Amino acid sequence: VIFLLIVSAICTQIAFYFKIMKDLTMSDTLRSAIQVTNEQLESKNKELKESEERFFKIFDNNPVALTFGEIGTNKINYANKLFYNYFGYTKEEVIGHTSEELNLVSPEENARLLPIILSYLEENRTVAELQALPVEEMEQLLIKLRQKMFGSGFEVLYTRKNKETFFALVFYEIIAIGNKKFALTSYQDITDRKNAEKKVEAQNKELIKINKELESFNYISSHDLQEP
């Protein structure tokens, strides 16, 4: 009996030894796999960080004014240098606020734009009801509006912090960052173009006036020549 107990104890110890060695081997394998995974994650994170830095560097120095506005809250999460230059606001004044809070669009311009926007959306709901929509529905409305109205940009009269106004050609794109959706909006100052258009329009009016005067002169001249 004692012999059998000793043999049994020895076998048990041998079994435990092999089990411990197997667990140690598996642990080393897992540790190596985790280390490789961590190295890969570290490399990916480094690449992602470098990519983000490149993106925001390009974003900041873009020759077109840009903003990131979170869909749902409509708050501006990021704006580039040219946007601050256009509107005259500081970063602290802009980030975390909506365009309505900053009064970028005057009540008169809003009154002009809203009927146009609602007609393109073919909506009978009020603005307050539309603003209260879930993010997914708001995203679909913005995509619809972009396709119908903002395909080649849309002219909006904006107001700077110093109350000066200027026309900008506006365009936006819906993008996802993480689990949030944003409207990437661009603002291209077209003041020079609008001034040129006004100048051409004034010149056209002057030409029409001159043509009418010439027609009148020709008529009178023709009539006088027919007199005896």
Sequence and secondary structure as in RCSB ss.txt:
>XXXX:A:sequence
VIFLLIVSAICTQIAFYFKIMKDLTMSDTLRSAIQVTNEQLESKNKELKESEERFFKIFDNNPVALTFGEIGTNK
INYANKLFYNYFGYTKEEVIGHTSEELNLVSPEENARLLPIILSYLEENRTVAELQALPVEEMEQLLIKLRQKMF
GSGFEVLYTRKNKETFFALVFYEIIAIGNKKFALTSYQDITDRKNAEKKVEAQNKELIKINKELESFNYISSHDL
QEP
>XXXX:A:secstr
 HHHHHHHHHHHHHHHHHHHHHHHHHHHHHHHHHHHHHHHHHHHHHHHHHHHHHHHHHHHT SSEEEEEETTT  
EEEE HHHHHHH   HHHHTT  TTTTT S HHHHHHHHHHHHHHHT  S HHHHHTS HHHHHHHHHHHHHHTS
TT EEEEEE TTS EEEEEEEEEEEEETTEEEEEEEEEE HHHHHHHHHHHHHHHHHHHHHHHHHHHHHHHHHHH
H  
